[in-house]
Amino acid sequence: MVLAAIVAVLFFSPIVHRLQLTVDKLFFKRHLDTLAAIRALGAGDLADLPIENIETALMERICEICHRSHAALDERIGDEGKVFCYPAETPPPESEGAISKGYELVLPIERREGIAWLHLGPRTDGWATDDEELRSLTSLSRFAAMSLEHARLSHNQVQDARLDSLSRMSGQLHSHDLKNRLHDLSFLAHHIGSGKLDAEDTSRLVASIRKVVGRMQTLMQRMADPQAPIHPTLVPCDVSGLLKKSIHDRLWPEGITVHENLPALPAAAADNAMLQGVLENLFDNAVHAMKKQGDIFVDTTQVADMIEVRVRDNGQGIPEAFMKQRLFRLFATSKESGLGIGLYLSKRIIEAHRGTITAESEGEGKGSTFIVKLPLWQSQLNKDMGAKS
C-alpha cells in the first residue's frame, strides 16, 4: 500500500505541477509572455523620447512588464560608466555582476562596449522566480539592450545632423552678416576713440564695443564646433575683482539693478577670459529671464578649498524637470530664439577648470540662482605638485 502511494506520488507529481503552471498562466499571469513583453517595451517610441529619459523609461517599462518593484541598469566598466535606477531613489547595486542587497536577480547583457548588467528587484506579487521565467527574462534583457542601443544611436544621428547644420549656418554667418557687423563695430570703436567725445564716456563705450567684438568672435569660433576640446590657461584669478569690473563695464538695461557682495578672497585657478565669458553668459540669461526689469544679486564666498560665485535673479525661474534633465545639455533651451549652446559651453568650460556649475530654482516665476565653484589657486597648485611627485 505504501509502495503504491509512493509510486503514485512520483508519477502524478510532475503532472500536477504542470497543471498548476498552466492554471497560473491562464488565471494569474505570473509568467512572462516574451513576445507580449517585447511589444510592451516599445522599441520604436523609446527612440522618440528625450535622450536623458530613455534609460529611466526602459527601467520603468521592465518593472511594469515583469512585476518588479525596482530595477537598475549597470553600465559601469571599472570606475567609468553609469548606473540607471528606477524608481530614482532606488539604491544602485553595490557591485558589478553580483546580486546586491535589495535585488533578486542580475542578468548579463552583451554589448559592443562590453558587458552590462540588468538588476531586478523582487516581484511585487510575491511569486518566486522559476526557471521558465528566468529564460524569458534573459531573452527580454537582450531585446532591451538592443532597444536602448537603437534609441541612443538614433539620438546621436539627430545630434550629429544638428551639429552639421549649425556648423554650416555659423559658416554662412561668419562670411556675411556677423563679419560685416564686426567690421562696423571695430570701425565705430576706432572713431569714438579719436578724442571727439567726452573722455569718460568715450572710454566706457570703446571698452564695451571692444568687449562685444571679442564676444562675437569667440561665439563664432565655438558655434563652429561646440564640442571642440577646451584647454584653459589657469592663472591666479581675483574672482571678486573680475566680477566687479564685468559689472561696471557692462551696459545694463535701465530696468536692471545689480546688487554686489564681492569681498576680497584668495585667488582661484582660472582662465580669466574664459571665466569672464561664462559670467557674461549668466548675466545675459538673468537679464533675459527678467525681461530686462528686475534685480540681480551677485555674491562671492570661499567654501572650503573653492571660490563660490552665485548669480541670482528674480525672473521667470526654471521648471524643475527642465533644470534636472536638460538645463546644461547641448541644444536645450527655454528661450524662444535661443540656440541652447551658452550653458552647455559654460558647463564644459567650468569643468575644464576642475570646477562645477549648478542651478537652483523654486519653480516658474520664482527666480533662479546659478552657482559656479572654482578651486583655489594654492589648492590646485598643491594638487598638481603632489601629482608630479
C-alpha positions as CSV (number, residue, x, y, z in Angstrom):
1,M,0.0,0.0,0.0
2,V,2.8,2.4,1.0
3,L,4.7,1.4,-2.1
4,A,1.7,2.1,-4.3
5,A,1.3,5.5,-2.7
6,I,5.0,6.4,-3.4
7,V,4.7,5.3,-7.0
8,A,1.5,7.4,-7.4
9,V,3.2,10.5,-5.9
10,L,6.3,10.1,-8.2
11,F,4.1,9.5,-11.3
12,F,1.5,12.2,-10.7
13,S,3.6,14.9,-9.1
14,P,5.1,16.2,-12.4
15,I,1.6,16.2,-14.0
16,V,0.1,18.1,-11.0
17,H,3.0,20.6,-11.2
18,R,2.4,21.2,-14.9
19,L,-1.3,21.6,-14.4
20,Q,-0.6,24.2,-11.7
21,L,1.7,26.1,-14.0
22,T,-0.9,26.1,-16.8
23,V,-3.6,27.4,-14.4
24,D,-1.2,30.1,-13.2
25,K,-0.6,31.2,-16.8
26,L,-4.3,31.3,-17.6
27,F,-5.6,33.0,-14.4
28,F,-2.7,34.6,-12.5
29,K,-0.4,35.8,-15.3
30,R,2.6,35.3,-13.2
31,H,4.8,34.0,-16.1
32,L,6.3,36.4,-18.6
33,D,4.9,36.3,-22.2
34,T,8.1,37.2,-24.0
35,L,6.5,38.4,-27.3
36,A,3.9,40.4,-25.4
37,A,6.7,41.9,-23.2
38,I,8.8,42.9,-26.3
39,R,5.8,44.7,-27.8
40,A,5.2,46.4,-24.5
41,L,8.8,47.7,-24.3
42,G,8.1,49.8,-27.4
43,A,11.5,49.9,-29.0
44,G,10.2,52.4,-31.6
45,D,8.8,55.1,-29.3
46,L,11.7,54.7,-26.9
47,A,13.9,56.3,-29.6
48,D,11.4,59.3,-29.7
49,L,11.9,60.1,-26.0
50,P,14.5,62.8,-25.0
51,I,17.9,61.3,-24.6
52,E,18.0,61.9,-20.9
53,N,14.8,59.9,-20.3
54,I,15.4,56.7,-22.3
55,E,17.2,54.6,-19.6
56,T,14.6,55.6,-16.9
57,A,11.7,54.9,-19.3
58,L,13.2,51.5,-20.2
59,M,13.6,50.5,-16.5
60,E,10.1,51.7,-15.7
61,R,8.7,49.5,-18.5
62,I,10.7,46.5,-17.5
63,C,9.4,46.8,-13.9
64,E,5.8,47.1,-15.1
65,I,6.1,44.1,-17.5
66,C,8.0,41.8,-15.1
67,H,6.0,42.9,-12.0
68,R,9.2,44.0,-10.3
69,S,9.4,46.7,-7.5
70,H,12.6,48.2,-8.9
71,A,15.3,47.7,-11.4
72,A,18.8,49.0,-12.3
73,L,20.9,49.1,-15.4
74,D,24.6,48.9,-14.5
75,E,26.8,50.1,-17.3
76,R,29.9,50.6,-15.2
77,I,33.2,49.4,-16.5
78,G,35.6,49.8,-13.7
79,D,35.3,53.4,-12.5
80,E,33.6,54.6,-15.7
81,G,30.0,54.5,-17.0
82,K,26.8,55.0,-15.1
83,V,24.1,53.2,-13.2
84,F,20.4,54.0,-14.1
85,C,17.8,53.1,-11.4
86,Y,14.0,53.1,-11.3
87,P,12.5,54.5,-9.2
88,A,15.1,57.3,-9.0
89,E,15.5,56.9,-5.2
90,T,16.4,53.2,-5.5
91,P,19.9,52.5,-4.2
92,P,22.2,51.3,-7.0
93,P,23.7,47.8,-6.9
94,E,26.8,47.5,-4.7
95,S,28.9,45.7,-7.3
96,E,29.0,44.7,-10.9
97,G,27.6,41.4,-12.0
98,A,26.7,40.2,-8.5
99,I,23.4,40.1,-6.7
100,S,23.3,43.1,-4.3
101,K,21.1,43.9,-1.3
102,G,17.6,44.7,-2.3
103,Y,17.9,42.9,-5.7
104,E,16.7,39.4,-6.5
105,L,18.3,38.8,-10.0
106,V,21.2,40.0,-12.0
107,L,21.3,39.3,-15.8
108,P,24.3,39.9,-18.1
109,I,23.8,41.9,-21.2
110,E,26.3,41.7,-24.0
111,R,27.1,45.0,-25.8
112,R,29.7,46.3,-28.2
113,E,31.3,48.2,-25.4
114,G,31.4,45.1,-23.1
115,I,29.1,43.5,-20.6
116,A,26.4,45.5,-18.8
117,W,24.1,44.1,-16.0
118,L,20.3,44.3,-15.5
119,H,19.5,44.1,-11.8
120,L,15.9,43.2,-10.9
121,G,14.2,43.7,-7.5
122,P,11.7,41.2,-6.1
123,R,8.3,40.6,-7.7
124,T,5.5,42.8,-6.4
125,D,3.1,39.9,-6.2
126,G,5.4,37.7,-4.0
127,W,5.7,34.9,-6.5
128,A,9.1,33.1,-6.7
129,T,11.1,33.2,-10.0
130,D,11.3,29.8,-11.6
131,D,13.5,28.6,-14.5
132,E,10.9,29.3,-17.2
133,E,10.6,33.0,-16.1
134,L,14.3,33.3,-15.9
135,R,14.7,32.2,-19.5
136,S,12.0,34.7,-20.6
137,L,13.8,37.4,-18.6
138,T,17.1,36.6,-20.2
139,S,15.5,37.0,-23.7
140,L,13.8,40.2,-22.6
141,S,17.0,41.7,-21.3
142,R,18.8,41.0,-24.7
143,F,16.0,42.8,-26.5
144,A,16.0,45.7,-24.0
145,A,19.7,46.1,-24.7
146,M,19.1,46.3,-28.4
147,S,16.3,48.8,-27.9
148,L,18.5,51.0,-25.8
149,E,21.3,50.9,-28.3
150,H,18.9,51.7,-31.1
151,A,17.5,54.7,-29.2
152,R,21.0,56.0,-28.4
153,L,22.2,55.7,-32.0
154,S,19.0,57.5,-33.2
155,H,19.7,60.4,-30.9
156,N,23.4,60.6,-31.9
157,Q,22.4,60.7,-35.5
158,V,20.0,63.5,-34.9
159,Q,22.5,65.5,-32.8
160,D,25.2,65.0,-35.5
161,A,22.8,66.3,-38.1
162,R,22.0,69.3,-35.9
163,L,25.7,70.0,-35.3
164,D,26.4,69.8,-39.1
165,S,23.5,72.2,-39.8
166,L,24.8,74.5,-37.0
167,S,28.3,74.4,-38.5
168,R,27.0,75.3,-41.9
169,M,24.9,78.1,-40.5
170,S,27.7,79.6,-38.5
171,G,30.0,79.5,-41.6
172,Q,27.4,81.5,-43.5
173,L,27.0,84.0,-40.7
174,H,30.8,84.3,-40.4
175,S,31.2,85.1,-44.0
176,H,28.4,87.6,-44.3
177,D,26.2,89.2,-41.5
178,L,28.4,88.7,-38.4
179,K,31.6,89.5,-40.3
180,N,30.1,92.8,-41.6
181,R,28.8,93.7,-38.1
182,L,32.3,93.1,-36.6
183,H,33.8,95.4,-39.2
184,D,31.2,98.1,-38.4
185,L,31.8,97.8,-34.6
186,S,35.6,97.9,-35.0
187,F,35.3,101.0,-37.3
188,L,33.0,102.7,-34.8
189,A,35.3,102.0,-31.9
190,H,38.2,103.5,-33.8
191,H,36.4,106.8,-34.4
192,I,34.9,107.0,-30.9
193,G,38.4,106.7,-29.6
194,S,39.6,109.6,-31.7
195,G,39.0,112.1,-28.9
196,K,36.0,114.0,-30.2
197,L,33.7,112.8,-27.3
198,D,33.9,113.3,-23.6
199,A,36.8,111.2,-22.4
200,E,35.0,109.2,-19.7
201,D,32.0,108.3,-22.0
202,T,34.3,107.5,-24.8
203,S,36.4,105.2,-22.7
204,R,33.4,103.3,-21.5
205,L,31.8,103.0,-24.9
206,V,35.1,101.9,-26.5
207,A,35.6,99.2,-23.8
208,S,32.0,98.0,-24.2
209,I,32.2,97.8,-28.0
210,R,35.5,96.0,-28.0
211,K,34.1,93.6,-25.5
212,V,31.1,92.9,-27.8
213,V,33.6,92.3,-30.7
214,G,35.6,89.9,-28.6
215,R,32.5,88.0,-27.5
216,M,31.2,87.8,-31.1
217,Q,34.5,86.4,-32.3
218,T,34.5,83.8,-29.5
219,L,30.9,82.9,-30.2
220,M,31.6,82.3,-33.9
221,Q,34.5,80.1,-33.1
222,R,32.6,78.0,-30.6
223,M,29.5,77.8,-32.8
224,A,31.6,76.2,-35.5
225,D,32.2,73.2,-33.1
226,P,30.6,73.4,-29.6
227,Q,32.2,70.0,-28.8
228,A,35.8,71.1,-29.5
229,P,38.2,70.4,-26.6
230,I,38.6,73.2,-24.1
231,H,42.0,73.9,-22.7
232,P,42.0,76.8,-20.2
233,T,45.3,78.5,-19.2
234,L,45.0,78.6,-15.4
235,V,46.5,81.5,-13.5
236,P,45.7,83.1,-10.1
237,C,42.4,84.9,-10.6
238,D,40.8,87.5,-8.4
239,V,37.2,86.4,-9.0
240,S,35.6,89.2,-7.0
241,G,37.7,91.8,-8.9
242,L,36.9,90.2,-12.2
243,L,33.2,90.4,-11.4
244,K,33.3,94.0,-10.2
245,K,35.0,95.0,-13.5
246,S,32.5,93.0,-15.6
247,I,29.5,94.5,-13.8
248,H,30.9,98.0,-14.0
249,D,31.8,97.8,-17.7
250,R,28.6,96.1,-18.9
251,L,25.9,98.2,-20.4
252,W,22.9,97.1,-18.3
253,P,19.3,97.8,-19.4
254,E,17.7,100.7,-17.4
255,G,15.3,98.5,-15.6
256,I,18.1,96.2,-14.1
257,T,19.6,96.8,-10.7
258,V,22.7,94.8,-9.7
259,H,23.4,94.1,-6.1
260,E,27.0,93.2,-5.3
261,N,28.5,91.3,-2.4
262,L,32.1,90.8,-3.6
263,P,34.5,90.6,-0.7
264,A,38.3,90.2,-1.2
265,L,39.0,86.4,-1.4
266,P,42.0,84.2,-2.1
267,A,42.8,83.7,-5.8
268,A,41.1,81.0,-7.7
269,A,42.7,78.9,-10.5
270,A,41.1,80.2,-13.7
271,D,41.5,81.4,-17.3
272,N,40.3,85.0,-16.9
273,A,39.0,85.3,-20.5
274,M,37.1,82.0,-20.4
275,L,35.7,82.7,-16.9
276,Q,34.5,86.1,-17.9
277,G,32.7,84.6,-20.9
278,V,30.8,82.2,-18.5
279,L,29.9,85.1,-16.2
280,E,28.7,87.2,-19.1
281,N,26.5,84.4,-20.3
282,L,25.0,84.1,-16.8
283,F,24.3,87.8,-16.8
284,D,22.7,87.6,-20.2
285,N,20.4,84.7,-19.1
286,A,19.4,86.7,-15.9
287,V,18.5,89.8,-17.9
288,H,16.5,87.7,-20.4
289,A,14.7,85.8,-17.6
290,M,13.6,89.1,-16.1
291,K,12.6,90.6,-19.4
292,K,15.1,93.5,-18.7
293,Q,13.3,94.5,-15.5
294,G,14.4,93.4,-12.0
295,D,17.2,92.7,-9.6
296,I,20.3,90.6,-10.0
297,F,22.3,89.6,-6.9
298,V,26.0,88.7,-7.4
299,D,27.9,87.1,-4.4
300,T,31.2,85.5,-3.9
301,T,32.5,83.5,-0.9
302,Q,35.0,80.9,0.0
303,V,33.7,77.4,0.7
304,A,36.5,75.0,1.9
305,D,39.1,75.0,-0.9
306,M,36.7,76.5,-3.5
307,I,35.7,80.0,-4.5
308,E,31.9,80.1,-5.0
309,V,30.1,82.6,-7.2
310,R,26.3,83.0,-7.1
311,V,24.3,84.9,-9.7
312,R,20.6,85.2,-8.6
313,D,17.7,86.8,-10.4
314,N,14.0,87.3,-9.6
315,G,12.9,86.3,-13.1
316,Q,10.7,83.6,-14.6
317,G,12.5,80.7,-12.8
318,I,13.2,77.3,-14.2
319,P,10.8,74.3,-14.3
320,E,12.1,71.5,-12.1
321,A,12.0,68.8,-14.8
322,F,13.9,71.1,-17.3
323,M,16.5,72.0,-14.7
324,K,17.2,68.4,-13.6
325,Q,17.2,66.8,-17.0
326,R,18.1,69.3,-19.8
327,L,19.4,72.6,-18.5
328,F,23.1,72.1,-19.4
329,R,22.6,69.8,-22.4
330,L,23.5,70.9,-25.9
331,F,20.6,72.5,-27.8
332,A,18.4,72.5,-24.7
333,T,16.9,76.0,-24.3
334,S,13.8,77.6,-22.8
335,K,14.2,80.8,-24.9
336,E,12.1,81.3,-28.0
337,S,15.1,82.4,-30.0
338,G,17.9,80.5,-28.1
339,L,20.3,78.0,-29.6
340,G,20.9,76.1,-26.4
341,I,24.7,76.4,-26.6
342,G,25.6,79.0,-23.9
343,L,25.0,76.9,-20.7
344,Y,26.3,73.8,-22.4
345,L,29.6,75.6,-23.2
346,S,29.7,77.2,-19.8
347,K,29.5,73.8,-18.1
348,R,32.3,72.4,-20.3
349,I,34.5,75.5,-19.5
350,I,34.0,75.3,-15.8
351,E,34.5,71.5,-15.7
352,A,37.7,72.1,-17.7
353,H,38.7,74.3,-14.7
354,R,38.1,71.4,-12.4
355,G,35.1,73.3,-11.0
356,T,31.3,72.9,-11.1
357,I,28.3,74.9,-12.2
358,T,24.8,74.1,-10.9
359,A,21.4,75.8,-10.8
360,E,18.7,76.3,-8.2
361,S,15.1,77.4,-8.7
362,E,11.9,77.1,-6.6
363,G,9.9,76.9,-9.8
364,E,8.4,79.0,-12.5
365,G,8.0,82.7,-11.6
366,K,10.3,82.4,-8.5
367,G,13.7,83.3,-10.0
368,S,16.8,81.2,-10.3
369,T,20.4,81.0,-9.0
370,F,23.4,79.8,-10.8
371,I,26.4,78.6,-8.7
372,V,29.9,78.4,-10.0
373,K,32.6,76.8,-7.9
374,L,36.3,77.1,-8.8
375,P,39.3,75.6,-7.0
376,L,41.6,77.9,-5.1
377,W,44.9,78.6,-6.9
378,Q,47.0,77.5,-4.0
379,S,45.0,74.3,-3.5
380,Q,45.2,73.5,-7.2
381,L,48.9,74.2,-7.2
382,N,49.4,71.8,-4.3
383,K,47.4,69.1,-6.1
384,D,49.5,69.5,-9.3
385,M,52.7,69.4,-7.4
386,G,51.6,66.3,-5.5
387,A,50.6,64.6,-8.7
388,K,54.0,65.3,-10.3
389,S,55.9,64.0,-7.2
